[in-house]
Amino acid sequence: MADQNTKIINEETKEEEQKTEKTPAAFDAQAYQTTVDTIKRIMGMITETKKQIKELKESFESVLANDPTYQEHLKAAKEATKIKNKTKQEIMKRPEAATVVAKIKDLAATLKENQKSLSENLVSYINVAGVNEIEDENGVPHQITFTAKLKPLSSRK
């Protein structure tokens, strides 16, 4: 009789666990508001830090602009860059160099397409599998990570 009662209790517990797993989590308004407030505070800190960096960079550029030794070397570096770029352009006109540059561009485009495809498929994989790890063809596990960024919306008319 005790075994039968235990069996019934275990079945009831399993049913409750299944119901609990299927029930979506309730919306936590306080956690939501705390998260939104934190995001807005951090966005403000980032904006202020960018402003400070910009001001300091301008100050540093001013120091460089007023240093005669730096200005002399800057002028020499600009001249060297012009010569280097002119030579590079002449070399790129050679058939063997043009072929290599074209292959590099093609491979770079292919790489970009493959990376985009991989990213899209990893999102699908996470949604289907429910995990953020996957093994490569050699059995080496890799963690799937994302970086979220904020981008202002374009003005809507």
C-alpha positions as CSV (number, residue, x, y, z in Angstrom):
1,M,0.0,0.0,0.0
2,A,2.9,2.4,0.9
3,D,4.5,1.7,-2.5
4,Q,1.2,2.5,-4.3
5,N,0.8,5.7,-2.3
6,T,4.4,6.7,-3.1
7,K,3.8,5.9,-6.8
8,I,0.7,8.1,-6.8
9,I,2.5,10.9,-5.1
10,N,5.4,10.6,-7.5
11,E,3.0,10.8,-10.5
12,E,1.3,13.8,-9.0
13,T,4.6,15.5,-8.4
14,K,5.7,14.8,-12.0
15,E,2.4,16.3,-13.3
16,E,2.9,19.4,-11.2
17,E,6.5,19.8,-12.4
18,Q,5.3,19.5,-16.0
19,K,2.6,22.1,-15.4
20,T,5.1,24.4,-13.8
21,E,7.6,24.0,-16.7
22,K,4.9,24.9,-19.2
23,T,3.6,27.9,-17.4
24,P,5.4,31.1,-18.6
25,A,7.1,33.2,-16.0
26,A,5.0,36.1,-14.8
27,F,6.0,39.5,-15.9
28,D,8.0,41.2,-13.1
29,A,7.3,44.9,-13.4
30,Q,9.8,45.9,-10.7
31,A,12.6,43.9,-12.3
32,Y,11.7,45.4,-15.7
33,Q,11.7,48.9,-14.4
34,T,15.0,48.3,-12.5
35,T,16.6,47.0,-15.7
36,V,15.3,49.9,-17.8
37,D,16.6,52.4,-15.2
38,T,20.0,50.7,-15.1
39,I,20.2,50.7,-18.9
40,K,19.3,54.4,-19.0
41,R,21.9,55.2,-16.3
42,I,24.6,53.3,-18.1
43,M,23.7,55.0,-21.4
44,G,24.1,58.4,-19.7
45,M,27.5,57.3,-18.3
46,I,28.6,56.2,-21.7
47,T,27.5,59.5,-23.3
48,E,29.3,61.5,-20.6
49,T,32.5,59.4,-21.0
50,K,32.5,59.8,-24.8
51,K,32.1,63.6,-24.3
52,Q,35.1,63.6,-21.9
53,I,37.2,61.5,-24.2
54,K,36.4,63.9,-27.1
55,E,37.4,66.9,-25.1
56,L,40.6,65.3,-24.0
57,K,41.5,64.2,-27.5
58,E,40.9,67.8,-28.7
59,S,43.2,69.1,-26.0
60,F,45.9,66.6,-26.9
61,E,45.6,67.5,-30.6
62,S,46.1,71.1,-29.6
63,V,49.3,70.2,-27.7
64,L,50.5,68.3,-30.8
65,A,49.6,71.1,-33.1
66,N,51.8,73.5,-31.1
67,D,54.9,71.3,-30.9
68,P,57.3,72.2,-33.7
69,T,59.2,68.9,-33.5
70,Y,56.0,66.9,-33.9
71,Q,54.9,69.1,-36.8
72,E,58.2,68.5,-38.6
73,H,57.9,64.8,-38.2
74,L,54.3,64.8,-39.2
75,K,55.1,66.6,-42.4
76,A,57.9,64.1,-43.2
77,A,55.5,61.2,-42.5
78,K,52.9,62.6,-44.8
79,E,55.4,62.9,-47.6
80,A,56.6,59.4,-47.0
81,T,53.0,58.2,-47.1
82,K,52.4,59.9,-50.4
83,I,55.4,58.2,-51.9
84,K,54.4,54.8,-50.4
85,N,50.8,55.1,-51.7
86,K,52.0,56.1,-55.2
87,T,54.3,53.1,-55.3
88,K,51.6,50.8,-54.1
89,Q,49.2,52.1,-56.8
90,E,51.9,51.4,-59.5
91,I,52.5,47.9,-58.2
92,M,48.7,47.2,-58.1
93,K,48.7,47.9,-61.9
94,R,50.9,44.8,-62.5
95,P,48.9,41.8,-63.6
96,E,50.2,39.5,-60.9
97,A,49.4,42.0,-58.1
98,A,46.0,42.8,-59.5
99,T,45.1,39.1,-59.6
100,V,46.1,38.7,-55.9
101,V,44.2,41.7,-54.9
102,A,41.1,40.5,-56.7
103,K,41.4,37.1,-55.0
104,I,41.7,38.8,-51.6
105,K,38.5,40.8,-52.3
106,D,36.6,37.7,-53.4
107,L,37.7,35.8,-50.3
108,A,36.9,38.7,-48.0
109,A,33.4,38.9,-49.5
110,T,32.9,35.1,-49.1
111,L,34.2,35.3,-45.5
112,K,31.7,38.0,-44.7
113,E,28.8,36.1,-46.2
114,N,29.8,32.9,-44.3
115,Q,30.1,34.8,-41.0
116,K,26.7,36.3,-41.5
117,S,25.2,32.9,-42.4
118,L,26.9,31.3,-39.3
119,S,25.5,34.0,-37.1
120,E,22.0,33.5,-38.4
121,N,22.3,29.7,-38.1
122,L,23.6,30.0,-34.5
123,V,20.6,32.0,-33.5
124,S,18.4,29.3,-35.0
125,Y,20.4,26.6,-33.3
126,I,19.9,28.3,-29.9
127,N,16.2,28.5,-30.5
128,V,15.9,24.9,-31.5
129,A,18.4,23.3,-29.2
130,G,17.9,25.6,-26.2
131,V,21.6,25.6,-25.5
132,N,24.4,28.1,-26.2
133,E,27.2,25.6,-26.9
134,I,28.0,23.6,-30.0
135,E,30.9,21.3,-31.0
136,D,32.9,21.8,-34.1
137,E,33.7,19.1,-36.6
138,N,36.7,18.1,-34.4
139,G,34.5,17.7,-31.3
140,V,35.8,20.9,-29.7
141,P,33.0,22.7,-27.8
142,H,32.4,26.4,-28.5
143,Q,30.2,28.8,-26.5
144,I,27.8,31.0,-28.5
145,T,28.0,34.6,-27.4
146,F,26.3,37.8,-28.5
147,T,27.0,41.4,-28.1
148,A,24.0,43.7,-27.9
149,K,24.4,47.3,-29.1
150,L,22.1,50.3,-29.1
151,K,21.6,52.1,-32.4
152,P,19.3,55.1,-32.6
153,L,16.2,54.5,-34.7
154,S,16.0,56.5,-37.9
155,S,13.4,59.2,-37.8
156,R,10.0,57.9,-38.7
157,K,7.6,60.0,-40.8
